[in-house]
Amino acid sequence: MTAEAARERAYPVPPLNGDGDPRFTYGLLDEVAGVIEAHGYPKIMNGPDLMELHVGLFRFLYGEGAA
């Protein structure tokens, strides 16, 4: 990725409420999991896979340093 492309990124974003963000809900996580499944990947169930999706999505949205 070029330096110019890196400056044009929209993500990560700051959370709306300091450490939290009301937009980051179980519903969002469930919808992302549903899109992944709709594209032919295995269904994401409760447990380690769902936790990894949660952490990965959170880091994508808010950055690596986000708690």
C-alpha positions in Angstrom: 0.0 0.0 0.0 1.4 3.4 -0.9 1.6 6.2 1.6 -1.1 8.1 -0.4 -3.5 5.1 -0.2 -2.9 4.8 3.5 -3.9 8.4 4.1 -7.2 7.8 2.3 -8.3 5.0 4.5 -11.7 5.5 6.3 -10.8 2.9 9.1 -10.0 2.7 11.9 -12.5 5.2 13.4 -12.7 6.4 17.0 -15.5 4.9 19.1 -18.4 7.2 19.7 -18.2 7.0 23.5 -14.5 6.8 24.4 -14.0 3.1 25.0 -17.4 2.0 23.8 -19.6 2.4 20.8 -23.4 1.7 20.7 -23.1 0.7 17.0 -20.9 -2.3 17.9 -23.6 -4.7 18.9 -24.2 -8.5 18.8 -26.6 -7.7 16.0 -23.7 -6.2 13.9 -21.6 -9.3 14.7 -24.5 -11.6 13.7 -25.1 -9.8 10.4 -21.4 -10.0 9.5 -21.4 -13.7 10.4 -24.5 -14.1 8.2 -22.8 -12.4 5.2 -19.7 -14.7 5.6 -22.0 -17.7 5.6 -24.0 -16.4 2.6 -20.8 -16.4 0.6 -20.3 -20.1 1.1 -18.2 -20.2 4.2 -19.1 -22.5 7.2 -21.6 -21.1 9.7 -19.9 -19.3 12.6 -21.2 -20.8 15.8 -20.8 -19.7 19.4 -17.3 -20.2 20.8 -13.8 -19.6 19.6 -14.8 -18.7 16.0 -17.4 -16.1 17.1 -14.9 -14.6 19.5 -12.2 -14.3 16.8 -14.7 -12.6 14.5 -15.7 -10.3 17.3 -12.0 -9.3 18.0 -11.1 -9.1 14.3 -14.1 -6.8 13.5 -13.4 -4.7 16.6 -9.8 -4.2 15.6 -10.7 -3.4 12.0 -13.2 -0.8 13.1 -11.3 0.8 15.9 -7.6 -0.1 15.4 -5.1 -2.5 16.9 -4.8 -0.5 20.1 -8.5 -0.5 20.9 -9.5 -2.3 24.0 
